[in-house]
Amino acid sequence: MEKKTTVPFNGTKEQEDQLRQIIAEMKDEKGSLMPIMQKAQEIYGYLPYEVQKIISDDMGVPMEKIYGVATFYSMFNLEPKGKYQISVCLGTACYVKGSGLVLDKIKEILGIDSGQCTPDGKFSLDACRCIGACGLAPVMMINDEVYGKISVDEIPGILAKYE
């Protein structure tokens, strides 16, 4: 169940103490698992194995259940997000116009897969189903900046703006 990540876990003692305090306060409440996991993600920014293990141990809930909730609900992230969050639209209009090739080029340049973060924490990459700019297909976003009608050849220049 432990996933190999591109970024090492760097949780602090203060974060762990804060999480354990929240668990102690909430664990006996019915339905508290998801709210505790949400608080954990607020503290750490994501839910790495180490954080899931703390929740599991302190609540007496099997890791399988923690992992199942974390992977079922899209609000939870198992990987940290980078300073620059790249989303590549793979919706029908974008895909037909070459967004799969755009995604592949970004993966190649950054050396990460979709759903991962670069080891320096600068970039994270995700594929999404629709950005809502079909007329600009293929489309990608970096944080709130939309890049439309992009080609594979433009990717290095676009990423260089964020270096």
TIBADREN-151932 format. One record per residue (C-alpha): residue in one letter; x, y, z. Coordinates in steps of 0.02 Angstrom, whole numbers, plus 50000, padded with zeros to 5 digits. Layout:
BEGIN
+------+-------+-------+-------+
: resn :    px :    py :    pz :
+------+-------+-------+-------+
:    A :     X :     Y :     Z :
...
+------+-------+-------+-------+
# end
This chain:
BEGIN
+------+-------+-------+-------+
: resn :    px :    py :    pz :
+------+-------+-------+-------+
:    M : 50000 : 50000 : 50000 :
:    E : 50147 : 50118 : 50024 :
:    K : 50166 : 50215 : 49863 :
:    K : 50333 : 50269 : 49796 :
:    T : 50326 : 50457 : 49789 :
:    T : 50435 : 50583 : 49698 :
:    V : 50444 : 50698 : 49850 :
:    P : 50509 : 50642 : 50021 :
:    F : 50393 : 50666 : 50170 :
:    N : 50446 : 50818 : 50269 :
:    G : 50316 : 50828 : 50407 :
:    T : 50363 : 50922 : 50565 :
:    K : 50338 : 50876 : 50747 :
:    E : 50219 : 51025 : 50763 :
:    Q : 50112 : 50960 : 50620 :
:    E : 50107 : 50787 : 50697 :
:    D : 50060 : 50858 : 50868 :
:    Q : 49922 : 50961 : 50788 :
:    L : 49853 : 50809 : 50696 :
:    R : 49860 : 50698 : 50851 :
:    Q : 49767 : 50832 : 50951 :
:    I : 49629 : 50841 : 50819 :
:    I : 49615 : 50651 : 50816 :
:    A : 49604 : 50644 : 51007 :
:    E : 49466 : 50776 : 51006 :
:    M : 49363 : 50700 : 50865 :
:    K : 49394 : 50512 : 50857 :
:    D : 49248 : 50462 : 50967 :
:    E : 49122 : 50560 : 50863 :
:    K : 49020 : 50458 : 50740 :
:    G : 49076 : 50489 : 50560 :
:    S : 49235 : 50579 : 50611 :
:    L : 49355 : 50489 : 50491 :
:    M : 49327 : 50604 : 50341 :
:    P : 49332 : 50766 : 50441 :
:    I : 49495 : 50707 : 50523 :
:    M : 49568 : 50664 : 50354 :
:    Q : 49515 : 50836 : 50289 :
:    K : 49600 : 50920 : 50437 :
:    A : 49755 : 50814 : 50407 :
:    Q : 49761 : 50871 : 50227 :
:    E : 49742 : 51052 : 50283 :
:    I : 49891 : 51029 : 50399 :
:    Y : 50006 : 50937 : 50278 :
:    G : 49936 : 50990 : 50108 :
:    Y : 49909 : 50808 : 50060 :
:    L : 49889 : 50634 : 50138 :
:    P : 50053 : 50539 : 50122 :
:    Y : 50071 : 50362 : 50189 :
:    E : 50149 : 50428 : 50351 :
:    V : 49998 : 50537 : 50389 :
:    Q : 49876 : 50397 : 50346 :
:    K : 49973 : 50285 : 50467 :
:    I : 49955 : 50411 : 50609 :
:    I : 49768 : 50421 : 50578 :
:    S : 49755 : 50232 : 50569 :
:    D : 49854 : 50201 : 50728 :
:    D : 49773 : 50339 : 50832 :
:    M : 49595 : 50299 : 50777 :
:    G : 49612 : 50109 : 50774 :
:    V : 49552 : 50108 : 50593 :
:    P : 49634 : 49988 : 50469 :
:    M : 49751 : 50068 : 50342 :
:    E : 49648 : 49990 : 50204 :
:    K : 49498 : 50094 : 50256 :
:    I : 49600 : 50255 : 50268 :
:    Y : 49677 : 50222 : 50097 :
:    G : 49507 : 50175 : 50024 :
:    V : 49430 : 50340 : 50079 :
:    A : 49583 : 50439 : 50022 :
:    T : 49578 : 50363 : 49848 :
:    F : 49389 : 50362 : 49827 :
:    Y : 49359 : 50547 : 49858 :
:    S : 49440 : 50667 : 49735 :
:    M : 49462 : 50801 : 49870 :
:    F : 49606 : 50701 : 49944 :
:    N : 49782 : 50705 : 49872 :
:    L : 49909 : 50568 : 49904 :
:    E : 50047 : 50671 : 49823 :
:    P : 50095 : 50849 : 49866 :
:    K : 50050 : 50988 : 49746 :
:    G : 50188 : 51093 : 49671 :
:    K : 50208 : 51281 : 49678 :
:    Y : 50151 : 51276 : 49497 :
:    Q : 50005 : 51158 : 49470 :
:    I : 49989 : 51102 : 49290 :
:    S : 49823 : 51033 : 49228 :
:    V : 49810 : 50964 : 49052 :
:    C : 49634 : 50942 : 48983 :
:    L : 49601 : 50769 : 48912 :
:    G : 49419 : 50803 : 48871 :
:    T : 49360 : 50751 : 48699 :
:    A : 49391 : 50916 : 48608 :
:    C : 49565 : 50937 : 48683 :
:    Y : 49613 : 50755 : 48660 :
:    V : 49563 : 50755 : 48477 :
:    K : 49671 : 50910 : 48451 :
:    G : 49825 : 50830 : 48532 :
:    S : 49819 : 50858 : 48720 :
:    G : 49880 : 50680 : 48749 :
:    L : 50042 : 50726 : 48660 :
:    V : 50053 : 50886 : 48763 :
:    L : 50035 : 50786 : 48923 :
:    D : 50168 : 50662 : 48865 :
:    K : 50289 : 50805 : 48826 :
:    I : 50265 : 50882 : 48998 :
:    K : 50294 : 50712 : 49080 :
:    E : 50453 : 50693 : 48979 :
:    I : 50520 : 50867 : 49021 :
:    L : 50478 : 50861 : 49207 :
:    G : 50517 : 50677 : 49232 :
:    I : 50354 : 50645 : 49325 :
:    D : 50190 : 50559 : 49288 :
:    S : 50015 : 50629 : 49302 :
:    G : 49970 : 50646 : 49485 :
:    Q : 50149 : 50675 : 49539 :
:    C : 50256 : 50821 : 49595 :
:    T : 50436 : 50859 : 49546 :
:    P : 50562 : 50819 : 49683 :
:    D : 50599 : 51005 : 49707 :
:    G : 50413 : 51039 : 49738 :
:    K : 50406 : 51164 : 49595 :
:    F : 50284 : 51077 : 49476 :
:    S : 50142 : 50954 : 49496 :
:    L : 50051 : 50877 : 49350 :
:    D : 49872 : 50819 : 49332 :
:    A : 49761 : 50768 : 49188 :
:    C : 49583 : 50831 : 49198 :
:    R : 49426 : 50798 : 49098 :
:    C : 49373 : 50976 : 49053 :
:    I : 49435 : 51151 : 49086 :
:    G : 49284 : 51229 : 49000 :
:    A : 49380 : 51310 : 48857 :
:    C : 49344 : 51187 : 48717 :
:    G : 49359 : 51322 : 48585 :
:    L : 49542 : 51342 : 48634 :
:    A : 49583 : 51156 : 48622 :
:    P : 49705 : 51088 : 48666 :
:    V : 49711 : 51178 : 48834 :
:    M : 49818 : 51169 : 48989 :
:    M : 49825 : 51275 : 49145 :
:    I : 49967 : 51320 : 49259 :
:    N : 49888 : 51380 : 49421 :
:    D : 49757 : 51504 : 49355 :
:    E : 49844 : 51541 : 49189 :
:    V : 49757 : 51462 : 49038 :
:    Y : 49859 : 51411 : 48886 :
:    G : 49753 : 51373 : 48733 :
:    K : 49786 : 51307 : 48559 :
:    I : 49955 : 51246 : 48619 :
:    S : 50071 : 51131 : 48525 :
:    V : 50201 : 51010 : 48591 :
:    D : 50337 : 51127 : 48527 :
:    E : 50276 : 51268 : 48641 :
:    I : 50288 : 51167 : 48802 :
:    P : 50473 : 51197 : 48842 :
:    G : 50451 : 51385 : 48823 :
:    I : 50295 : 51388 : 48929 :
:    L : 50377 : 51289 : 49069 :
:    A : 50533 : 51398 : 49060 :
:    K : 50427 : 51548 : 49113 :
:    Y : 50406 : 51464 : 49283 :
:    E : 50587 : 51414 : 49313 :
+------+-------+-------+-------+
# end
